[in-house]
Amino acid sequence: MTTPVIIFWFRRDLRLHDNAGLAQALGSGHRVLPVFIFDANILTELPKDDARVTFIFDTLQTLRAELEAKYGSSLALYHGEPLAVFERILHAYPVAAVYTNEDYEPYARERDDAVNRWLSARSVAFHCFKDHVVFEKKEIVKDDSNPYAVYTPYMRKWRRLLNQAALAMYPSAERLAGLVTCLPFPNISLADMGFVRSSITVPMHQLSMDRLQRYATDRDFPARLVASGLSPHLRFGTVSIRQIVQQVLNISDTFCNELIWREFFSQILWHFPHTAHKSFKPRYDHIQWRNDQSEFVRWCEGTTGYPLVDAGMRQLNATGLMHNRVRMITASFLCKHLLIDWRWGEAYFARKLLDYDMASNIGNWQWVAGCGVDAAPYFRMFNPTTQIEKFDKHLDYIQTWVDDWGTFDYPAPIVDHATARERCLRIYRQAVG
């Protein structure tokens, strides 16, 4: 091949429709070669049966099959460190430019800066586009140009700035005839990367009118079926955020606000990348965590003796999912009842959650621990017993996941609530005043 091509680099945008960067690449006037890189720097940290890797792999194979059947094209799959992979790509094809969609996490920003410099040194342009969120980076800031650190004013400006242009769909699916054809497209297997197929699957999303209409009243009850299952699909971009906002905007303000929380946390991580490892409020890094390893294991296993906490952790371990309210309860229990560093819990969720998104996960963990933006005050502790009375009164959720509850095999509570509360308040006061 001698005719220059554009590389479109899929990342967190695994779809052909309404894909901003793909549409821009296909409108460039060049043929487009789509690629995906299984980043060895990321995969090294994952278990070999990671369900998300299986999901990504299966999604990519589905995209390959569709492109082959409809357009005589395909999707080139690689495994390795991105710079090494791009060296292979540039050796194999005459590349005019690389197009991709923005990723806002700290590692991704460092990776993209390195790839941009490397390509620039070889006279290859690198173009990034907004696709993962409706508003990014500095598009929503305060009047003094500083970032918002409180959700409500951010949400109000997000809604005020929202217009048809922000939700305009990109004609990527209509331009797919512009893909490269008649080439050998590299493929890869899970085994080639050292992975095996997971027994956990990512369920299809269910964004129905009925669920949206009941969402505001039922969303806090873990046994009620109102969850959309969208979060893993938003995480990996198998659905379009613009399309989802259009669907929910005039039906459920509460659901829409959850999507805005996602963007709020995304811009927080972008403006304050140190929060990936440190508290947004620095004085909270002085908390003297107990970090009892045996208690952490019991929390991970769901054997704390608090059935709502245990139900959540067992659901997570079995399915890679956990109800949102239960996530708050389990996280609060770890940080405040057991005084275990929020970073331990965040890392465990990162290994287990099908919808793991660094910005949202870190934002919510810091919110619960009291050390983040717009956080719950440190003296607020979820009582895991009274939460049952409020949100699982008939024990439907608990009985689904804690099969030994009410038997002699079920463990005694790991800590007394009142004692834990007093201890937590004392330790937090010592650190933050």
N, C-alpha and C positions, 0 to 999 in steps of 0.2 A: 504493500500500500504506500502510495506517494502523496495522496491528497491529504492535507492537514485535517485533523479531527478535533472535536471538542470532547473532553472527558467530563461526564457528569458523575460525581462521586456521591452515591447514596450513603446516608448515615442514619439520622433519626427521622426519616421521611420515606418510609418503605411503601410507597404507593405511586401509581402512574397518573392519577387524576389530581387536579388542583395542587400541583407541586411547583412552587415558585421557581426554584433554581433549575429544575428540569425544563420548565417552560421557557426560561430565559436562554438556556443552552440550545434548545431546539429552534429558537427564534434567531439564533446568531448567524445563520447562513452557512454554517458548517454541518457536516454529518456528526452525529453524537454517539459516542461509545459510553454506555452506562457501566459503572463499576461499583463494587462494594468490597471493602477491605475488612476482613475479620482482624481487628487490631490486636496483635500479640501482646502489646503492653497492657491491654485491658483483660484479655482472656486468661492471662497467666494467673490472675488473682481469683479466678472463678472455679467452683467445683466442676468436675468433669461431666456431671449430669445436669448442668445448669439448665433450667427450663427456658430461660430467656434466650440462650444460645440456640436451643432447639427451635424455638419460635421464630427467631430471626432467620435461621437456616431454611425452615419450611416456607416462610414468607418469600424469601428470595427465590427458592425453587419454583414457587407458584408464579412469580413475576417472570422468571426465565421462560417458563412454559407458555405463558400468555404472549410474550414478545415473539417467541419462535412461531407460534401458531398463527398469529395475526399479522406479523410484520416481517417475518423472515430474519429477525434480529435476535438478540438475547441480552444477557447481563453477565459481565465478566466478574468472577469471584476470585478473590485472592486472600491469602493468610500471611501475615507477617507484620513487621514494623512499617508504618506508612511510608517513610522516606525510602526504605529498601524496595517496597512495592512500586512506588512511583519511578524509581530507577529502572525497574523491569519494564514498566509500561512505556516510558519514553524510549527505551531501547527497542521496543517492539512496534511502536506506532509513531507517526509524525504528529505530535500534539501541539495544537495552537494555543489552547488554554484549558484550564480546569475550572469547572463550575461546581458549586456545592451550596448547601444551605447552612446557615449559622448554627453553631453549637456553643452554648454560653458557659459551659462548665470549665473550671480552671485548667484541667488537663487538656481539654479540647482546644482551648484558646492557645495554649503553649504549642500543641501539636500543629495547629493551623498556621501559627506564626512561623514555625520551623519549615513547614511545607511551602508556605508562601515565599520565604527567603530562598529556599532551595530551587524552586521553580523559576523565580525571578532571575537567579544567576544563570539560568539556561534559556532565558528569554521566553518563558512560558507564563502567561498571565494567570492569576488566581482570583476568582470572583466568588464572593459569598452573598447570599440573599436571605432575607427574613422569611421564615416559613413556619417555624415551630410555635410561634406566638402571634397574637394580633398586634401587640405593641412591644417593642424591644428597647433595650439599652436606655438612651436618654430621651425616648419619645414621650414618656410621661414623667415629668419631674415637677418640683415645686416652682413657684414663680421666681425664686432666686436661683434656679437651675440646679439646686441640690436634690438628691434622690429622696423619695418618700421613705420614711421608716415606720409609718403608721398606715395600716391597711385602709381604713375608711376614707380618708381624703384621696388616697390613690385610687380607690374604687370609683369614687365620684368623678374624678377627672377622666378615668378610663371610660366611663359611660358617657361623659360629656363629649369626649373626642371621637367616640365611635361613630362611624358613618359608613355609607355604602362603599366608599373607596377602600376603607380598611378591610372590608369583608369581600372585596372583589375576588372572584375565582380566577385562577390562572389556567390558560388553555393547554396545559401539558398533554392531556390525553388526546386532544385534537391534532397535535403536531407529531405524533409518534412515527409517522411515515418518514421523518427526518433522521431516524436512527441509522447507525451503521448496519449494513447487512453483509451476508456472505463471508463472514470471518469465523475463524475458530475462536470461540469465546471460552476462556478458561473456566473450569468448574472446580468444585472442591466438595469433599464429604466431611461429615462430622468426625469420622475416624481420622481423616487426614490432619485434623487440628488437635487430635488427642481427646476428643469428646465422645460421649455416648448419648443416645436418645434419652431424654428425661421421661419419667412416668407422669410428670405434672404437665398439663396442657393449659395454654392461655385460652379462656373461653371467649366466644364471640360476644361483642357488645350488644346490649339490648336497650336502646334508647327509644322507648315507646312513649306515646302520648299519655297513656295511663300512668306510667311510672313518673313521668315529669310532673303530672298534675298532683300526684301524691307525695312528691319528693319533700316538700317543705314540712309536711306534718309527720311523715313516716321515717325520715332519713336517720333519726337517732336511735331507731329500734332495730337491733342487728338481726332479728328473726324475720323482719318484714322485707319483702322482695321489691325494693325500689332502687337498689344500686344499678347503675347503668352498665357496669363492667367496661367503661370507656378508658379508664386510666392507663392500662397497659398499651392500648391502641394509640392513645395520645402520646405516650412515652416513646413509642417506636415509629410513630407517624404513619400507621396504616389507615388512619382517618385524618381528615383535614380539620384543624382548629377553626378555620373560617367557616367551614360548612356546619360544624357543630354549633358554633355561636349563632349562626343564622337559624338553626333549628330550635334552639332553646330560648332565644332572646325574649320573645313575647309570650312564652308559656310559663317559665319558672324563673323568677328573679333569684330565688335561693340557689338553684342549680347554676345559673349564670355567675353568681357571686363566687361559687367554688372554682369556676374556670378563671375568674379574676384573681383569686388567691394564688392559683398556679402561676400566673404572670407576675404577680407581686413578688413571690419568692424567687422567680427567675431573675427579675431585675435586681433584687437584693444580692443574690450571689454574684451577678455580673459587676455591680458597683463595689461589693465588699467580698472579694474572693477569699479573704482570710477566714471568713465564717465557715468555710469547708472544714476547718480544723480548730478554730478558736471561737469563743463566744463573741457575739456582736457587742455585748456589754462586757468590757474587759474585766471588771471587778469580779465577775462570776467565775473567771478562771482561777480564782483563789479559793474556791470551795474545796474543803478537805473531804473528798469522796472516800467512802469506806472501801469500795471496789472489792468486795468479798467474792472470790472466784466461785466458791461452791453455791452461793446464793444466785450468782449470775447464771450458772448452769441450770438451776431450778427454774429461774425465770424463762430461760430459753426453752426448756422442756415443757413448760406449762405444768409445773408441780409446786406452785407456791402455796397451795391451800386456799387461795382466793379464786372461786370458780369462774368469775367473769374474766379475770386476768388469764387464767389457765385455758379457758375456751378460746380466747383470742390467739394465744401463742400456739395452741394445738391446731387451730384453723390455719394459721400462717405456715406452720411446718408441714401440714398435709397438702395444702393447696397453693401456697404462695400468695394468698389473699388474706385480708383482714378488714373487717368493717371499720369505717372511719372513726366512729366514737370509741370503739374498743381499742383502736390504735392509741388514742389519747389516754385511755385508762391504763393500758399496759405500759405505756411510756412513762406516765406520771408515777406509776408504782415502782418502776425501776429507779428513777431518779430520786424520788422523794421518800418512798417507804424504805427502799434498800440503800439509798445514797450511793448508787453506782453511776459513774460518769455517763452522761448522755451520749458521749461518743461511742461507748461500748454498745449501747442499744442501737444507735444509728448504723453502726457497722454491721450488726446482726440483721437488721432490716434490709440493709443493702445487699446482703447475701441471699436473702430469702424472698423479698417482694417481687412479684412479677411486674409490678408497675414502678419499680424503683426509679425515682427521679431525684438526683442529688439535691437540687434546689428545694423542692417541696419536702423531701425527707429531712434535710438539715433544718429548714425553716420551721417545720412542725416540731421536731425534737427540741430545738432551742426555745420554741414557744412554750412547750410543756415544762421544760427545765427552768424557765423564767429568765433565760440569759439572752434571748433573741429579740428581734424587732417586734414591736407591738405584742410583747409576750404577756402571758398570764402572770400575775404577781407571784412572787416566790412563795407566799404563804397560802396560795391556793393549792389544795391537794384533793384529787378525786378520791372519794371514799368508795372503794371497790365493792362494798357491801350494799350501801344505799343506792348505788348506781344500778344494781340488780332490780331493786324495787321500782326504780324510775323507768328502766328501759328493757328489762327482761323479766317482768313480773311473773309470767307463767313459766319461766325457765326453758322456753323453747330453744333458745340459742345455746344455753349452757348444756342442756341434755343432748343436743346434737353433737357437741365436741368433747364433753367431759363424761365419758361413759362410766368412769369409776366414782363419780360424785355421789355422795350418799352411802357409799360402801365403806367397809373397814380398810380398804386399800387406799382410799383417798387421803392424801397427807394433811396433817394439821397445818394451820396457817404458819407461814415462815416467820411472821412478825406480827405483833399486836398493833392494830391501827393507831390507837391513841398514843402508844409509846413511840411509834415511828413518827407520828406527826410532831410530837414534842422534840424529838431528836433532830428532825429535819429543820424545824424552825430555828433551833439553837445553832446548828451548823451553818445555815444560810445567813443568819444574822451576823455571825462571826466574820463571814467573808464579805458581805455586802453592806453591812451596817443597818 
